[in-house]
Amino acid sequence: MLYTLYEAGYYASTPLRFAARATREFWNSPLNPGKDSALGRRMFATSDLFQI
């Protein structure tokens, strides 16, 4: 029963994890001029924590 609920939550959060991965790749891109700004570092760190 608990495994079923865990699996449902995992699959329900899949689109959010994909969005976090895209955000992380955007803010880590060497072509992004805002990469080294405070906002860029904060967005990268937040999406990196969420993706895991």
C-alpha positions as CSV (number, residue, x, y, z in Angstrom):
1,M,0.0,0.0,0.0
2,L,2.7,2.5,0.9
3,Y,4.8,1.6,-2.1
4,T,1.8,2.3,-4.3
5,L,1.4,5.8,-2.8
6,Y,5.1,6.5,-3.1
7,E,5.1,5.4,-6.7
8,A,2.1,7.6,-7.5
9,G,3.7,10.6,-6.0
10,Y,6.9,9.9,-7.9
11,Y,5.1,9.7,-11.2
12,A,3.0,12.7,-10.5
13,S,6.1,14.8,-9.9
14,T,7.7,13.8,-13.2
15,P,6.7,16.9,-15.1
16,L,8.1,19.1,-12.3
17,R,11.4,17.2,-12.4
18,F,11.6,17.7,-16.1
19,A,11.0,21.4,-15.7
20,A,13.7,21.6,-13.0
21,R,16.1,19.9,-15.3
22,A,15.4,22.3,-18.1
23,T,15.8,25.3,-15.7
24,R,19.0,23.9,-14.4
25,E,20.4,23.4,-17.9
26,F,19.3,26.9,-18.9
27,W,21.0,28.6,-16.0
28,N,24.1,26.5,-16.3
29,S,24.6,27.2,-20.0
30,P,27.9,29.0,-20.9
31,L,25.9,31.1,-23.5
32,N,23.6,32.6,-20.8
33,P,25.0,36.0,-19.8
34,G,22.9,35.9,-16.5
35,K,24.6,32.7,-15.4
36,D,26.8,34.4,-12.8
37,S,24.2,36.8,-11.4
38,A,22.7,36.3,-8.0
39,L,19.4,35.3,-9.6
40,G,21.1,32.8,-11.9
41,R,23.0,31.1,-9.2
42,R,19.9,30.9,-7.0
43,M,17.7,29.5,-9.7
44,F,20.4,26.9,-10.6
45,A,20.8,25.8,-7.0
46,T,17.0,25.6,-6.4
47,S,16.4,23.5,-9.5
48,D,19.4,21.4,-8.7
49,L,18.0,20.5,-5.3
50,F,14.5,19.8,-6.7
51,Q,15.7,17.6,-9.5
52,I,17.4,15.1,-7.2
